[in-house]
Amino acid sequence: MSNPLSTVDVSAIRVSRYRTLGISLACFWAFHYLVLWSGVFAIKEPSGLWGINGNFTWLASIVFNALALLGCYVKLRRGGTLEFERISVAAALITAVGIACIALRVAYPHLAFDAIYLAGTILFGVGTGLLMACYAARLREVTPQTTFMLLSAGFFCGAALCLLISVAFVPIAAWIATAALPLIAARLYRKE
């Protein structure tokens, strides 16, 4: 009969080998929690001057997230190759610019900024979709048990980091930290 503690020891060794990837995932999920659930990016006037509501903009973000993932899939399916390390940098920059646009609209609710907010959510969707494709390429090389543990640790640590940023920082600092998280995640991804 096998010892359950030996299984935990083996799992800890496997996960420690991918420590950098785990921290990268934590930054990635902290970013998502901050944008989607923390309220840091809540708009003062949800309808805006164009009548676009928050549900529409997040739906646009999700659609473009899926399109970015689909683009990567189609490219690979057709026998093409993707340089995920380069894509991770582009994805992080696109995401950071998108979040900067969203933060600008949240801070200054004017007519011109409705277009900036919509563009920001689209960039957010594309950037995070590309980052997800990068993670998928890396995680498929890892055993299922280690992948599960890395994702679980990423979710938990990401939530803790989100809580810290959203509670301890003033809004402008939280926006800056949120825009920096995709860049940190991509940097750590490249180091893995």
C-alpha positions as CSV (number, residue, x, y, z in Angstrom):
1,M,0.0,0.0,0.0
2,S,1.4,3.4,-1.0
3,N,2.0,6.2,1.5
4,P,-0.2,9.2,0.7
5,L,2.5,11.5,2.1
6,S,5.0,10.2,-0.5
7,T,2.5,11.3,-3.2
8,V,2.5,14.8,-1.7
9,D,6.3,14.9,-1.6
10,V,6.6,13.8,-5.2
11,S,3.9,16.4,-6.2
12,A,5.8,19.1,-4.3
13,I,9.0,18.3,-6.2
14,R,7.2,18.4,-9.5
15,V,5.6,21.7,-8.8
16,S,8.8,23.3,-7.4
17,R,10.4,22.5,-10.8
18,Y,7.8,24.7,-12.4
19,R,7.9,27.4,-9.7
20,T,8.4,30.3,-12.1
21,L,5.5,29.1,-14.3
22,G,3.3,28.9,-11.2
23,I,4.2,32.5,-10.2
24,S,3.5,33.6,-13.8
25,L,0.0,31.9,-13.6
26,A,-0.6,33.7,-10.3
27,C,0.1,37.1,-11.8
28,F,-2.1,36.2,-14.8
29,W,-5.1,35.2,-12.6
30,A,-4.6,38.1,-10.3
31,F,-4.8,40.4,-13.3
32,H,-8.1,38.7,-14.3
33,Y,-9.6,38.9,-10.9
34,L,-8.7,42.6,-10.6
35,V,-10.2,43.5,-14.0
36,L,-13.3,41.3,-13.8
37,W,-14.3,41.0,-10.1
38,S,-12.5,43.5,-7.9
39,G,-14.5,46.6,-8.8
40,V,-11.3,48.6,-9.4
41,F,-12.4,49.1,-13.0
42,A,-16.0,49.8,-12.3
43,I,-17.4,52.6,-14.5
44,K,-19.0,55.6,-12.7
45,E,-21.6,55.9,-15.5
46,P,-22.2,52.4,-16.6
47,S,-24.2,53.3,-19.7
48,G,-21.7,56.0,-20.9
49,L,-22.8,58.5,-23.5
50,W,-23.0,55.9,-26.3
51,G,-25.4,53.8,-24.3
52,I,-22.9,50.9,-24.3
53,N,-23.3,49.0,-21.1
54,G,-20.7,47.0,-19.2
55,N,-22.2,43.6,-20.3
56,F,-21.6,44.5,-24.0
57,T,-18.0,45.5,-23.5
58,W,-17.1,42.4,-21.5
59,L,-18.9,40.3,-24.1
60,A,-16.8,42.0,-26.8
61,S,-13.7,41.2,-24.7
62,I,-14.6,37.5,-24.4
63,V,-15.4,37.2,-28.1
64,F,-12.0,38.6,-29.0
65,N,-10.4,36.4,-26.4
66,A,-11.9,33.4,-28.1
67,L,-10.9,34.7,-31.6
68,A,-7.3,35.0,-30.5
69,L,-7.3,31.4,-29.2
70,L,-9.0,30.3,-32.4
71,G,-6.4,32.0,-34.5
72,C,-3.6,30.2,-32.7
73,Y,-5.5,26.9,-33.1
74,V,-6.1,27.4,-36.8
75,K,-2.4,28.3,-37.4
76,L,-1.2,25.2,-35.6
77,R,-3.8,23.0,-37.2
78,R,-2.7,24.0,-40.7
79,G,0.8,22.9,-39.8
80,G,2.2,26.3,-39.0
81,T,4.5,27.1,-36.1
82,L,4.0,29.7,-33.4
83,E,6.8,31.3,-31.4
84,F,5.1,31.4,-28.1
85,E,7.8,33.3,-26.3
86,R,7.5,36.2,-28.8
87,I,3.7,35.9,-28.7
88,S,3.7,36.2,-24.9
89,V,5.5,39.5,-25.1
90,A,3.1,40.9,-27.7
91,A,0.2,39.6,-25.7
92,A,1.4,41.3,-22.5
93,L,1.9,44.6,-24.3
94,I,-1.5,44.4,-26.0
95,T,-3.2,43.6,-22.7
96,A,-1.4,46.3,-20.8
97,V,-2.4,48.9,-23.4
98,G,-6.0,47.6,-23.2
99,I,-6.1,48.0,-19.5
100,A,-4.6,51.5,-19.7
101,C,-7.5,52.5,-22.1
102,I,-10.1,51.0,-19.7
103,A,-8.5,52.8,-16.7
104,L,-8.6,56.1,-18.7
105,R,-12.3,55.7,-19.4
106,V,-13.0,54.8,-15.8
107,A,-11.2,57.9,-14.6
108,Y,-12.6,60.3,-17.2
109,P,-16.2,59.6,-18.3
110,H,-16.5,61.7,-21.5
111,L,-17.8,61.0,-25.0
112,A,-14.5,60.4,-26.7
113,F,-13.5,57.9,-24.0
114,D,-16.4,55.5,-24.7
115,A,-14.5,54.5,-27.9
116,I,-11.3,54.2,-25.9
117,Y,-13.1,52.0,-23.4
118,L,-14.5,49.7,-26.1
119,A,-11.0,49.5,-27.8
120,G,-9.5,48.7,-24.4
121,T,-11.8,45.8,-23.8
122,I,-11.1,44.4,-27.3
123,L,-7.3,44.7,-26.7
124,F,-7.8,43.1,-23.3
125,G,-9.6,40.2,-24.9
126,V,-7.0,39.7,-27.7
127,G,-4.0,40.0,-25.3
128,T,-5.4,37.6,-22.7
129,G,-6.4,35.1,-25.4
130,L,-2.8,35.0,-26.8
131,L,-1.4,34.6,-23.2
132,M,-3.8,31.7,-22.7
133,A,-2.5,30.1,-25.8
134,C,1.1,30.5,-24.6
135,Y,0.2,28.9,-21.3
136,A,-1.6,26.0,-23.0
137,A,1.5,25.3,-25.1
138,R,3.7,25.1,-22.0
139,L,1.2,23.2,-19.8
140,R,0.6,20.5,-22.3
141,E,4.2,19.4,-21.8
142,V,3.6,19.0,-18.0
143,T,1.9,15.9,-16.4
144,P,-1.8,16.3,-15.7
145,Q,-1.3,16.1,-11.9
146,T,1.4,18.9,-12.0
147,T,-0.8,21.0,-14.3
148,F,-3.7,20.7,-11.9
149,M,-1.5,21.7,-8.9
150,L,0.0,24.6,-10.8
151,L,-3.4,25.9,-11.9
152,S,-4.8,25.5,-8.3
153,A,-1.8,27.4,-6.9
154,G,-2.2,30.1,-9.6
155,F,-5.9,30.6,-8.8
156,F,-5.3,30.8,-5.0
157,C,-2.2,33.0,-5.1
158,G,-3.8,35.2,-7.8
159,A,-6.9,35.8,-5.6
160,A,-4.6,36.7,-2.7
161,L,-2.6,39.1,-4.9
162,C,-5.9,40.6,-6.2
163,L,-7.1,41.1,-2.6
164,L,-3.8,42.8,-1.7
165,I,-3.8,45.2,-4.7
166,S,-7.5,46.1,-4.5
167,V,-7.5,46.7,-0.7
168,A,-4.1,48.2,-0.1
169,F,-3.6,50.5,-3.2
170,V,-5.3,53.7,-4.1
171,P,-7.2,53.4,-7.5
172,I,-4.4,54.9,-9.6
173,A,-1.8,52.6,-8.1
174,A,-4.2,49.6,-8.6
175,W,-4.6,50.5,-12.2
176,I,-0.8,50.7,-12.7
177,A,-0.2,47.4,-10.8
178,T,-2.9,45.7,-12.9
179,A,-1.4,46.9,-16.2
180,A,2.0,45.7,-15.0
181,L,0.8,42.2,-14.1
182,P,0.5,40.9,-17.7
183,L,4.1,42.1,-18.4
184,I,5.3,40.4,-15.2
185,A,3.4,37.2,-16.2
186,A,5.0,37.2,-19.7
187,R,8.5,37.8,-18.3
188,L,8.2,34.9,-15.9
189,Y,6.7,32.8,-18.7
190,R,9.8,33.5,-20.8
191,K,12.1,32.6,-17.9
192,E,10.5,29.2,-17.4
